[in-house]
Amino acid sequence: MRNVGNRLTWAMCVLLLSAVFASAAYAQDRRVKVINETDFTVVEFYGSNAGTNQWEEDVLGSDVLYSGQSVIIDFDDGTGYCRFDFLARFDDGDEVQKQGIDVCETSVFRLTQ
């Protein structure tokens, strides 16, 4: 009977540790400073978690990101994902896509020419 109690205690500890580590992944900082180092204005910027197959809304909204400017974007969409795909659209019609950016590890993302 004592052996069953030890196993139950061990199982409870493992379950508790699993919950702690899972909640830590959700609590990670997903803010990224996006810096426009191009000569063009970013008119739209999208960041969608790698688990989706479509672009979410333009995170700049009605704002733009002029050459030399930066903006801090929080990519915490409530899913727990750390990998995001980025799409930047410029005022000259060009686009830049980068896939699989780890927003839990990346604090700065530079748009360059």
N, C-alpha and C positions, 0 to 999 in steps of 0.2 A: 504494500500500500504506500509505503514511503517513496518508493521508486516512481509511482504514478504522480505523486505530489511534486517531486523534483522535475519530472518531465513537463508537467503542467506549468510550473514556475518558469522553466526554460522556454517553453512555447510562448508564454505571455511576454517574456523579455524580448524574444525575437520579433514578435508582433509589434511591440512598442517601439523598438529600434527601427523597424521598417516604416512605421508611421512617421517617426521623427525625420528620417532621411527623405521620405517622399514629400513631406511638407517643406523641407529645406529647399528642394528643387523648385517648388512653387514660389518660394519666397525670394528667389534670386533676383538681383537687380537686372532689369532688361532695358535700362535706359542707355541709349547710344547717341553720342554727339555726331551729327552728320555735318561734314564740312564741305562746302562747294569750292574746290580749288580749280575750277574750270573758268574759262572766259565767258561762259554763258549763264543765263538764269535758269534755275530749276523751277519749272512751273507746276510739276506734279511729282509726288514721291509716294510710292507704295511699299508697304512691308507686310507680307503675308506669311504666316507660319508654313513651314514646309509640308505640313499635313493637309493643306488645302490645295485645290487645283485651280483657284481663281484669285485674282487680286482683290484685296479688301479696299476700303475707301482711301482716297488721297489724304494722307496724314497732314499735308500742308493746308488743306482746305482752300480758303480764298487767299492765303498768303503765298509768297514765292520765296525762293532762296537765291539771293543775288550772288554773283561772283565774290568770293572772299568771306561770305557770311556762313554762319553755322546755326544749327538748331538742335536741341536735345529732344529726342523722341523716346517715349516709353512704349516698348513693344509688348508689354504684358497684356495679352489678350484673354487671360483667364484659362488658357488651355494647358499651361505648364510647358509648352514648347520653348526650346531655346534656339532652334534652327529656323531662320527666316530667309525668304527670298526678297530682294530689293529691286525696285524698278524706279529709275529716275527719268523724267521727261524734261527736255530742255526747250527753251524758247525758239531754238532754230529747228525743232522737229526731231532731233536726235534722241535716242533712248540708250540707257545703260542698264543692263540687268546683271545682278550678282546673286548667285544662289548659294544656299547653305551657310549663311552667315550666323555664327553662334553669338546671339545677343546676350547670353549669360556670361560670355568671356570677352566680348568685344565692347570696348567703351567708346571707341572713336572709329568712324567710317569716313574715309576721304573719297570724294568724287574728284577724279583727276582726268586730264585729257589724254 
